[in-house]
Amino acid sequence: MKKTLAAILILMLSTTMLSAATIETDFIPPEYVKYMKSLHLRLDIIGGSDEIEEVYLFYKKANLDYVQVLMDPGVGMNPYYDATIPGSYIDQPISFYFRIIKKDMLEQTIPGIDPINNPYYVPMKKPAETQKKADTSFQMLSPDQDYNYQDDDFMVAISYFTLEDKLQGKNIKLFFDGKDVSTQATITSNLLVYKPASVKPTTHKIEIIVYNADGSVFKQKNWVVKVQKVPVIQKLPVSVNGDLLIDSRLTMYNADSSSYYHDADNEFRSIGRLRLWGGKNWFRYKGKVYISSEERSTRQPYNRYSLDFYVPHFNLYLGDHNQIFSNSTIAGKNIRGVGGDLQFGFFKLSSFYGQIQRHIKGTMVLDTIDTAVDTSFTGGYYNRNSLGVRMQFGKERGFYLSLNALKTKDDMKSEEFAQNPKDNIVVGVDSKLSLFKSRVQLGWEVSASLLNNNIAPGVMTKEDMDSLDINLPFDPESLENIFIINQFVEPYKLTMSNIAAEGYLRTFFMHNLLNIRYSYVGGSFHSLANPYLQSDKAGFNIMDNVTLLNNQLTFGLGYHAYNDNIRDTKGSTTYTKGLLVNAGYFPYQKVPSLAFNFQQTKITNEISDTTLLPINRLNNIATINTSYKLPIRIFSPTATRFQLSYSFTNTSDKEYESYNYNTNNVRLGVKVNYTDIPISTSLSFGYLARKDTPIGSPETKSNYITVGVTEELRPKVYKDGSFRTTVGYNLTQSTGDVRYMKHYISCGVYNQLKILPSDTFLSLELAYLIYQDKDNEANDYNQMRGILKLTQKF
C-alpha cells in the first residue's frame, strides 16, 4: 500500500512538473503535399521559447525510417523554427513529427504522445494522368538556347529520327527568321543541318515544317534562340553553377527601467549559405556551406559543410551528409566525415567514417571559500565517431541482398568531464525483391547489436570475467581493438533480446498503395547511430491509400499495434494502438478542395506486479482543411483564394484523470490577387484555445486571437516587373491565464537585379513589435527588427 501511494504521489508530481515546463506551440498540418514538390514546415512558438535549445524535424514515407533535420530558428510575430522536406523525396504521402530539446535536456514532441508510431500524416496531391505528352518528333541538337555572338560556329542541327519511316513522299522545309532556307540546308532522312553566313545579336526564330504530298502540314515545330553579344571569357574545365544566400536579422529592445527587457542586449542572427554544382561529360559535383550565428560550442553543430563528387561507378561524399544503410543500423543520421559508394554491375559497396556527435566541453568548479569542498559540475559530451560498411549484391529494381556492419564509439580523450563513454557494434543483413516494375516490393532485415555502456574501466581479463560467472570462449583482450568487453556489456551473448528484425510489403495496383510492416526490436538492441529507435518493442502497422477520379479523390486508412516486454522480463506490458483515417478531394475544376484527417493513439498496460500502476492514456487529433480559388470582382477583377483550417487535439489520462488537455486551432486565410492592377491583399484570422481540466486541480487555459493583413504592391519600376513592396499589420491577443496584446507592424522591399551576369535578389524588411502585459505594465516592451537578405545566382 505504501509503495502504491508513493508511486501515485510521484506520478502527480511528475505531471505537475511536465505541465509547468511545456513549450506552447502553434501548428496545423498542411492540407496536402504535391508530387515531387518541396514541403516547407514552420513550427510557431507561443510560450517558453527561452527554454528551447534546439528543434528537430523527423520525416519519413512508407516503410522507411525517419530522416532527422535540425530546424532553423526565426523570429516574426512569434519565434518559430522552420525546415524543408526536399521535393525529390516526396513521391507518396509524408509523415513527420517535431522534437524539441530544452535547455534542461528534457524533450518534448509534437504530437505529444507516441509520435514515432503515429506522427502527423499528410496526403499527396498528384497531377492529372491525362496531361498531354510533349511532342518529341523533332530534337534541336544545335544551337544552345543562349548563344554567344562572338562565337563563329552558329549552326542549326535538327534530328527527326523517330519520323524516318514516315517521311516517304513528304517534303521538309526549314525557315530561319521567316525566310525559306531549305535549299541552303543539308537534309537527310533523319537529320537537317543549316549554317547561315552570319547571325546578328538578337532573337532568331527557327521553324521546321513537314508537308504532305497534297501541301497540307504533317508535322511542324519552332524554336526561339537568343544570340547574345557577350565578351568571350576563358572557360573553366567544368561548368560552375550556384547561389549565395546571406540573411541577417537585428533585434533591438526598448522598455521601462522596471521591465525585464530594460537591459536586454540587442540580438543579431545571421546565416550564410553557398551552394555550388556543375560538371562536364561524365564528371559531376555539388557542394554546400551553411554558416549560422546560432553555432555554439555548447550544442551540436548548426553549421554544415559538404562537397560531393560523382563519376561513373563511384561517388565520394566529404563533410556533412545524411547516411542511410537500413532502418535498424543507421537511417538519415547526419555524418560529418567521409563516405562513398562504389558500384560495378550487380555489386555495390558503401562506407563512411565520421562524427555523429561532437565534443561539448563540461566544467567542474571547486569552491573552498564557504565550505571545505563545494563542487559545481556540468557534464560534457564525448566525440562520438562511427564507421560503417555496407555490401550490396543485386539490383535496386530487381533483387538485392546486403550485409551491414556498423561500429560507433566515444572518444574518451575528447572530454574530461563526461561520463559513461560507450562502444557499440551492429551487424545485419537486409534484402528486397521488386516485381512488376516495382509495383510489388517485399523486404526484410535482421540485425544484432552489442553495447558497452561504460568503457572507462577498460577491457576485463578472461579471469575477471570468469570470476563474475561470465563464460566466454575467447579472451576479451584479444578483441580490444574491435570491441571493449567488461562488466558493462549488454548482453554478452547473442539472444533474441539483442536482435532487431522487420519485414515489409509494398504494393501499388489500380491506384491503391498498400504498405504493411512488422518489426521486432529486442530490449537489449541498441544502435548509437540510430538513437531514437525504440527498444523492447514489437508490432505491426498497415497503411492503405487509394486515389480515384484521376487523382482528385484520395482515401487513407491506417492502423498500428505495438507492445513492449516482448521477452516477459518486466512487471507490466504496455500496449500502444493507433488508428489513422484521412480523405481528400482535390479537384482540377473550380470547386473547393477538402481534406480530413483523424488520428488516435491509445496506450494501456497489463500488470503482473501489483506494486506498479495501470496506464490508460488517449490522444486524438482531428484536422480539416478546405480551400477555394475563384474570380471575384473587388473594384477590379481578382483571383481570390480562401483557405480554412481547423485542428482539434485531446490528450487525456483516462486512468487517474490527472490531465485532460484540449486544443482548438482555427485559421482563415484570404489571398486576393488583382489581375489588372499590380496589387495583392492577404488577410488572416486565427483562434487558438488550450484548456486543461484535471480532476481535483485548478483549471488552466490559454486563448489566443490573431488578426493580420498584408498589402503587396508591384509597381513597374523595372521592365521585368520584379520589384515589389509590402506593408503588414498583425495583432495577437492572449485572454487566458496569461493576458497580453502584441502589435506587429512590418514593411518590406524586394527586388531582382542584374548586377552580375546572373540574377541578384535583394530584400529588406523592417518590423516593430509592441508588447502590452494586461496584468503588469512593468513587463511592457517594444522591439524593432531589421532583416536583410541577399541571394546571388551564378
Order of alpha helices (4+ residues) and beta strands (2+ residues): alpha-beta-beta-beta-beta-beta-beta-beta-beta-beta-beta-beta-beta-beta-beta-beta-beta-beta-beta-beta-beta-beta-beta-beta-beta-beta-beta-beta-beta-beta-beta-beta-beta-beta-alpha-beta-beta-beta-beta-beta-beta-beta-beta-beta-beta-beta-beta-beta-beta-beta-beta
